[in-house]
């Protein structure tokens, strides 16, 4: 997943889930962790970090 896709997904989650977007991303991370899917885990870590960054910018 490239940076553009990560930002797009993070923005979509924020629009859909508001303040709970980070929780949703963390839950997805855990789902992939349970599967032992390192690529999936890495993707959701990046999405989570992007959500946090966007949330800081938006105040």
C-alpha positions as CSV (number, residue, x, y, z in Angstrom):
1,X,0.0,0.0,0.0
2,X,1.5,3.3,-1.0
3,X,1.3,6.5,1.0
4,X,-1.6,7.9,-1.0
5,X,-3.7,4.8,-0.4
6,X,-2.8,4.9,3.3
7,X,-3.9,8.6,3.6
8,X,-7.1,7.9,1.7
9,X,-8.0,5.0,3.9
10,X,-7.2,7.0,7.0
11,X,-9.4,9.8,5.9
12,X,-12.2,7.4,5.0
13,X,-12.1,5.8,8.4
14,X,-12.2,9.3,10.1
15,X,-15.2,10.3,8.1
16,X,-17.0,7.0,8.9
17,X,-16.0,6.5,12.5
18,X,-14.9,10.0,13.7
19,X,-13.0,9.7,17.0
20,X,-13.3,5.9,16.9
21,X,-11.3,5.7,13.7
22,X,-8.1,4.8,15.6
23,X,-9.9,2.1,17.5
24,X,-11.2,0.6,14.2
25,X,-7.7,0.6,12.7
26,X,-6.3,-1.0,15.9
27,X,-8.9,-3.7,15.7
28,X,-7.9,-4.4,12.1
29,X,-4.3,-4.6,13.2
30,X,-5.3,-7.2,15.8
31,X,-7.2,-9.2,13.3
32,X,-4.1,-9.5,11.1
33,X,-1.9,-10.2,14.1
34,X,-4.1,-13.2,15.0
35,X,-3.7,-14.4,11.4
36,X,0.1,-13.9,11.6
37,X,-0.1,-11.6,8.6
38,X,2.9,-9.3,8.9
39,X,2.1,-7.3,5.8
40,X,-1.5,-6.7,7.0
41,X,-0.2,-5.7,10.4
42,X,2.3,-3.2,8.8
43,X,-0.5,-1.8,6.6
44,X,-2.8,-1.1,9.6
45,X,0.1,0.4,11.7
46,X,0.6,2.9,8.9
47,X,-3.1,3.7,8.7
48,X,-3.2,4.1,12.5
49,X,-0.2,6.4,12.5
50,X,-1.8,8.4,9.7
51,X,-5.1,8.7,11.6
52,X,-3.2,10.1,14.6
53,X,-1.3,12.6,12.4
54,X,-4.5,13.8,10.7
55,X,-6.3,14.0,14.0
56,X,-3.5,16.2,15.4
57,X,-3.7,18.5,12.4
58,X,-7.5,18.8,12.7
59,X,-7.3,19.5,16.4
